[in-house]
Amino acid sequence: MVFAVMGCSNAHILLSKYPGIADPTSIELIIGKEENKKTVLRKYGSEEEIESVSSPYIMQCAKFQHFWL
Protein backbone atom coordinates (compact mmCIF):
# COMPACT_ATOMS: atom_id res chain seq x y z
CA MET A 1 0.00 0.00 0.00
CA VAL A 2 1.34 3.42 -0.98
CA PHE A 3 -0.06 6.63 0.50
CA ALA A 4 0.90 10.29 0.81
CA VAL A 5 0.45 12.72 3.69
CA MET A 6 1.11 16.43 4.16
CA GLY A 7 1.48 17.99 7.58
CA CYS A 8 4.03 19.24 10.07
CA SER A 9 3.67 16.20 12.38
CA ASN A 10 1.39 13.47 13.74
CA ALA A 11 -0.04 11.67 10.70
CA HIS A 12 -2.33 8.94 12.11
CA ILE A 13 -3.00 5.87 9.96
CA LEU A 14 -5.40 3.19 11.22
CA LEU A 15 -4.80 -0.43 10.21
CA SER A 16 -8.03 -2.33 10.72
CA LYS A 17 -9.72 -5.55 9.62
CA TYR A 18 -12.80 -3.57 8.62
CA PRO A 19 -12.76 -0.39 6.48
CA GLY A 20 -13.43 2.68 8.62
CA ILE A 21 -14.04 0.72 11.82
CA ALA A 22 -11.58 0.61 14.72
CA ASP A 23 -11.74 -2.40 17.01
CA PRO A 24 -9.50 -3.80 19.76
CA THR A 25 -7.30 -5.55 17.16
CA SER A 26 -6.66 -2.36 15.17
CA ILE A 27 -3.16 -0.93 14.98
CA GLU A 28 -2.36 2.79 14.74
CA LEU A 29 0.69 4.07 12.86
CA ILE A 30 1.75 7.58 13.84
CA ILE A 31 4.32 9.26 11.59
CA GLY A 32 6.10 12.32 12.96
CA LYS A 33 5.08 11.91 16.60
CA GLU A 34 6.65 14.05 19.34
CA GLU A 35 7.16 17.16 17.24
CA ASN A 36 8.12 15.22 14.09
CA LYS A 37 10.88 13.24 15.80
CA LYS A 38 9.68 9.61 15.74
CA THR A 39 7.31 7.10 14.19
CA VAL A 40 5.39 4.58 16.29
CA LEU A 41 3.04 1.61 16.12
CA ARG A 42 0.53 1.11 18.93
CA LYS A 43 -2.72 -0.69 19.59
CA TYR A 44 -5.69 1.53 18.82
CA GLY A 45 -6.86 3.35 21.94
CA SER A 46 -3.62 2.73 23.85
CA GLU A 47 -0.70 5.01 24.58
CA GLU A 48 1.66 2.02 24.94
CA GLU A 49 3.94 1.73 21.92
CA ILE A 50 4.43 -1.65 20.26
CA GLU A 51 7.41 -0.35 18.31
CA SER A 52 9.06 3.02 17.69
CA VAL A 53 11.87 4.37 15.55
CA SER A 54 13.66 7.70 15.42
CA SER A 55 12.57 9.56 12.28
CA PRO A 56 13.48 13.24 12.71
CA TYR A 57 11.79 15.63 10.28
CA ILE A 58 10.09 12.85 8.28
CA MET A 59 7.00 15.02 7.73
CA GLN A 60 6.93 18.16 5.57
CA CYS A 61 4.49 20.99 6.35
CA ALA A 62 3.98 22.10 2.74
CA LYS A 63 4.85 18.98 0.72
CA PHE A 64 3.27 15.54 0.33
CA GLN A 65 5.52 12.76 1.58
CA HIS A 66 4.95 9.31 0.11
CA PHE A 67 5.15 6.15 2.23
CA TRP A 68 4.50 2.46 1.66
CA LEU A 69 3.45 -0.39 3.90
N, CA, C and O of each residue as an XYZ file, in Angstrom:
276
protein
N       0.846     -1.170      0.000
C       0.000      0.000      0.000
C       0.894      1.237      0.000
O       1.812      1.350      0.812
N       0.622      2.144     -0.901
C       1.341      3.417     -0.981
C       0.347      4.526     -0.652
O      -0.797      4.507     -1.106
N       0.801      5.493      0.144
C      -0.056      6.627      0.496
C       0.809      7.857      0.675
O       2.025      7.753      0.836
N       0.181      9.027      0.646
C       0.896     10.290      0.813
C       0.197     11.118      1.882
O      -1.029     11.111      1.986
N       0.988     11.830      2.674
C       0.450     12.721      3.692
C       1.199     14.047      3.653
O       2.375     14.104      3.296
N       0.491     15.111      4.027
C       1.110     16.426      4.164
C       0.737     16.954      5.534
O      -0.433     16.930      5.916
N       1.711     17.425      6.265
C       1.478     17.993      7.585
C       2.801     18.171      8.293
O       3.812     17.589      7.897
N       2.795     18.967      9.331
C       4.029     19.240     10.074
C       4.406     18.096     11.008
O       5.584     17.904     11.308
N       3.403     17.324     11.476
C       3.665     16.200     12.379
C       2.385     15.404     12.591
O       1.305     15.814     12.166
N       2.522     14.263     13.254
C       1.385     13.466     13.736
C       0.388     13.009     12.678
O      -0.804     13.297     12.787
N       0.860     12.306     11.664
C      -0.043     11.666     10.703
C      -0.478     10.335     11.307
O       0.361      9.477     11.583
N      -1.784     10.157     11.515
C      -2.334      8.938     12.113
C      -2.943      8.072     11.021
O      -3.811      8.524     10.274
N      -2.486      6.823     10.928
C      -3.004      5.867      9.958
C      -3.524      4.669     10.741
O      -2.794      4.081     11.539
N      -4.780      4.306     10.516
C      -5.402      3.190     11.220
C      -5.358      1.950     10.344
O      -5.799      1.974      9.194
N      -4.822      0.864     10.892
C      -4.795     -0.425     10.213
C      -5.841     -1.305     10.885
O      -5.701     -1.669     12.053
N      -6.881     -1.642     10.144
C      -8.029     -2.332     10.716
C      -8.497     -3.464      9.811
O      -8.280     -3.433      8.599
N      -9.136     -4.456     10.402
C      -9.722     -5.554      9.623
C     -10.881     -5.070      8.766
O     -11.138     -5.611      7.690
N     -11.581     -4.045      9.250
C     -12.803     -3.570      8.617
C     -12.639     -2.107      8.200
O     -12.247     -1.282      9.025
N     -12.927     -1.769      6.947
C     -12.762     -0.388      6.479
C     -13.530      0.615      7.344
O     -14.740      0.493      7.532
N     -12.808      1.600      7.861
C     -13.430      2.680      8.615
C     -13.886      2.335     10.018
O     -14.513      3.162     10.681
N     -13.585      1.130     10.485
C     -14.040      0.722     11.817
C     -12.837      0.299     12.663
O     -12.107     -0.624     12.303
N     -12.646      0.978     13.779
C     -11.580      0.614     14.722
C     -12.133     -0.396     15.715
O     -13.244     -0.236     16.220
N     -11.365     -1.420     15.990
C     -11.742     -2.403     17.007
C     -10.509     -2.722     17.849
O      -9.425     -2.219     17.555
N     -10.646     -3.535     18.874
C      -9.502     -3.805     19.761
C      -8.281     -4.419     19.076
O      -7.185     -4.381     19.635
N      -8.448     -4.983     17.875
C      -7.299     -5.555     17.164
C      -6.646     -4.555     16.213
O      -5.630     -4.874     15.594
N      -7.203     -3.364     16.086
C      -6.664     -2.356     15.167
C      -5.310     -1.836     15.657
O      -5.042     -1.763     16.856
N      -4.482     -1.482     14.698
C      -3.157     -0.928     14.977
C      -3.114      0.493     14.413
O      -3.628      0.757     13.326
N      -2.497      1.397     15.164
C      -2.361      2.787     14.742
C      -0.889      3.072     14.442
O      -0.009      2.799     15.259
N      -0.644      3.620     13.264
C       0.688      4.067     12.863
C       0.691      5.584     12.971
O      -0.166      6.252     12.391
N       1.643      6.127     13.705
C       1.754      7.585     13.842
C       3.118      7.999     13.302
O       4.159      7.627     13.845
N       3.089      8.773     12.225
C       4.318      9.257     11.587
C       4.558     10.685     12.042
O       3.663     11.525     11.954
N       5.762     10.968     12.529
C       6.103     12.324     12.959
C       5.628     12.672     14.358
O       5.359     13.836     14.654
N       5.523     11.673     15.216
C       5.083     11.911     16.598
C       6.158     12.689     17.368
O       7.320     12.740     16.965
N       5.745     13.277     18.460
C       6.649     14.053     19.337
C       7.407     15.121     18.555
O       8.635     15.123     18.476
N       6.619     16.026     17.984
C       7.159     17.164     17.236
C       8.000     16.718     16.046
O       9.069     17.270     15.786
N       7.497     15.699     15.317
C       8.121     15.220     14.085
C       9.484     14.560     14.335
O      10.403     14.695     13.527
N       9.604     13.847     15.460
C      10.884     13.235     15.799
C      10.891     11.712     15.754
O      11.962     11.108     15.693
N       9.689     11.062     15.782
C       9.683      9.606     15.738
C       8.406      9.079     15.120
O       7.420      9.801     14.972
N       8.446      7.807     14.761
C       7.309      7.099     14.191
C       7.022      5.900     15.078
O       7.943      5.202     15.503
N       5.736      5.656     15.361
C       5.387      4.583     16.294
C       4.228      3.736     15.776
O       3.413      4.181     14.968
N       4.185      2.506     16.269
C       3.037      1.612     16.124
C       2.483      1.389     17.511
O       3.240      1.191     18.461
N       1.149      1.419     17.641
C       0.528      1.114     18.926
C      -0.859      0.522     18.687
O      -1.452      0.713     17.625
N      -1.362     -0.188     19.675
C      -2.722     -0.688     19.591
C      -3.663      0.501     19.642
O      -3.436      1.454     20.387
N      -4.719      0.439     18.845
C      -5.689      1.532     18.817
C      -6.276      1.753     20.207
O      -6.704      0.806     20.867
N      -6.292      3.003     20.641
C      -6.857      3.354     21.940
C      -5.878      3.250     23.090
O      -6.247      3.503     24.237
N      -4.633      2.879     22.808
C      -3.622      2.731     23.850
C      -2.490      3.724     23.620
O      -2.187      4.083     22.482
N      -1.879      4.155     24.693
C      -0.695      5.008     24.585
C       0.592      4.182     24.566
O       1.663      4.702     24.253
N       0.483      2.892     24.902
C       1.658      2.016     24.937
C       2.115      1.686     23.514
O       1.333      1.210     22.691
N       3.382      1.947     23.244
C       3.937      1.731     21.916
C       4.365      0.274     21.737
O       5.024     -0.300     22.603
N       3.985     -0.310     20.611
C       4.432     -1.653     20.256
C       5.855     -1.572     19.730
O       6.703     -2.401     20.060
N       6.101     -0.568     18.914
C       7.414     -0.348     18.309
C       7.567      1.133     18.021
O       6.582      1.824     17.761
N       8.797      1.622     18.066
C       9.060      3.016     17.688
C      10.435      3.115     17.044
O      11.320      2.293     17.286
N      10.588      4.132     16.227
C      11.867      4.369     15.554
C      12.078      5.878     15.450
O      11.132      6.639     15.242
N      13.314      6.290     15.596
C      13.658      7.697     15.419
C      13.497      8.051     13.937
O      14.022      7.357     13.066
N      12.779      9.119     13.665
C      12.572      9.559     12.275
C      12.470     11.084     12.233
O      11.434     11.628     11.852
N      13.549     11.774     12.627
C      13.480     13.239     12.708
C      13.158     13.887     11.362
O      13.753     13.574     10.331
N      12.193     14.798     11.418
C      11.795     15.630     10.279
C      11.299     14.813      9.086
O      11.525     15.194      7.938
N      10.624     13.691      9.351
C      10.089     12.847      8.282
C       8.902     13.499      7.584
O       8.657     13.243      6.405
N       8.167     14.336      8.303
C       7.004     15.024      7.731
C       7.424     16.383      7.178
O       8.382     16.994      7.653
N       6.689     16.846      6.163
C       6.926     18.156      5.566
C       5.627     18.959      5.627
O       4.578     18.486      5.188
N       5.699     20.162      6.167
C       4.495     20.986      6.349
C       3.812     21.360      5.033
O       2.584     21.437      4.986
N       4.562     21.590      3.986
C       3.983     22.097      2.740
C       4.240     21.178      1.546
O       4.170     21.614      0.397
N       4.539     19.904      1.819
C       4.849     18.979      0.724
C       4.330     17.591      1.075
O       4.491     17.129      2.205
N       3.707     16.927      0.103
C       3.275     15.541      0.326
C       4.496     14.637      0.416
O       5.408     14.712     -0.408
N       4.495     13.789      1.423
C       5.524     12.763      1.585
C       4.856     11.425      1.285
O       3.770     11.146      1.792
N       5.489     10.612      0.480
C       4.952      9.309      0.111
C       5.564      8.221      0.987
O       6.759      8.241      1.283
N       4.722      7.271      1.396
C       5.146      6.149      2.227
C       4.534      4.882      1.664
O       3.576      4.934      0.893
N       5.084      3.759      2.045
C       4.501      2.461      1.660
C       4.515      1.534      2.855
O       5.381      1.623      3.726
N       3.551      0.654      2.879
C       3.449     -0.394      3.903
C       3.468     -1.735      3.227
O       3.393     -2.765      3.897
